Amino acid sequence: MTAAKTTPAYPYEGPQAMRGPVEEALQRVVDPEVAMTIVDVGLVYGVSVTDERLHVLLTMTSAACPVTDLIVEEVETELERIAPPAMRVDVELVWEPAWSSDRMSPRAKAFMGW
Amino acid sequence: MHGHGHFESRTKAAAIRLVLIPAVLVSLLAGVAGGLVRAGVTLPAVSAEWFDHAVLGHAFLMICTFMGTVIGIERAVAVKEPLAFAAPLASGLAGLLYLAGALHAAAWLALAAAAAFVAVNVLVVARQRAAHTALLLMGALAWLAGNGLFVADTASSAVIPWWFSFLVLTIAAERLEMTRLMRRRQGASQALYGVLAMHLLACAVSSVSPRWGGLLYGASLVGLAVWLLRFDIARRTVSAHGLSRYMAVCLLLGYFWLAISGVAWCLTSQGAAAARDTALHALSLGFVFSMVLGHAPVILPAIARVKLLFGWAFYVPLAMLHGSLAVRLVSHWLNLDWLATGAAGNALAIALFAATVAASALAWRARYFTSARSHDDAATAP
């Protein structure tokens, strides 16, 4: 899937120059079970970027998911590839508010036949 | 802090690889060997005592000490509580004890494992109150019930429905979570709860009346298969490619066999002995093992920190599993000589899958180290 050019489905705070690369990095993380990127599923709750820190709020659809750590690591790896060396990548897992299908992107809903 | 977390999860993964995975493999190998003998396959003369136990305890080894341990590890990794590993540790050890001939101690240890697993799932529900977590807990309780009856030496007609129910409810819960990505039609949830209520009732009734219990049990499996075929995301993700499509193919084939098993379960309960193998093995090999084959490529990296490179080769053991299962099950109607051939094919499929996983882990390493090296070369180039 190509990166969406529509407005990101999550709040973004930080320099505009980083916005595109962050979005593209997040779009590279695919959950194979659902065949969609974490952005399309709506798992990214927010991104804030300062000179020293790239902070991502991420949720999962289930608290019983054993693959959580792997997805978090993959997000970190992808972000570390685009972050300047001085910037620390910090992926934080959050459970509130709970994920719901309202968070899915229009493309994700189309894929799932909504 | 993150580095520390990764270190911790790597240490945990090493412990899983060194202690739990060998126990899981012993249960799997012994369980499969026992199953082959039951299906009439002549194995090279093994006169060891453990082998008799493997034949006797085929269902216990496959469901409780193999699948139970795998599921226990999976859940412990998810909740990130070291104590949660007590459940798979106990069930893994129960398999070894059983093979060593300590049948009663093994049954008690499996009961303890299920009790620990129930506690882990109570924690999961406390963290996330949702239909699918409640269903995971129900699956754990079904395992506890089955293991309780097993300790009490109850007839297998009473124990087996609970044991399978543990697997069926666990898989249903995981799929229910995924169906949240689909638009839910009016009444879909209620239909599922109705089917699952019937399923639990069937487990209980099976203890007193195998005839009525089996009929209800079979009907609930057919109902679940229809629900999953209708509402699971697999119908959508099968149009994706690569690993996603492979997983969807595993799921859809599994739902087909789930329905077949349900029909066979109904027939068996009404006295059709020829359908019994289909009731048990369309469910265990066609449904459960198909799920295992589908999910191993994503679960193994998570629990054992082994990365796999997915490729078309994964379809070979999958085709072998389903093809040999078909041969095995039609043998009861067409030619009983095929039963052993089909069962041998089932075992071969599992072996082929293990080989595919090993090869894909090596393929990942080859690719990863090659690209890491060329990356370094590029970095040091003037």
Interface residues (C-beta under 8 A of the other chain):
Chain A: P32 E33 V34 A35 V41 T61 S62 A63 A64 C65 P66 V67 T68 D69 L70 E73 E76 D90 V91 W95 A98 S100 S101 M104 A108 K109 F111 M112 G113 W114
Chain B: H2 H6 S9 E74 R75 V77 A78 V79 V124 R127 Q128 A130 H132 T133 L136 A173 E174 E177 M178 R180 L181 M182 R183 I233 R236 T237 A240 G242 L243 S244 R245 M247 P297 V298 I299 P301 A302 I303
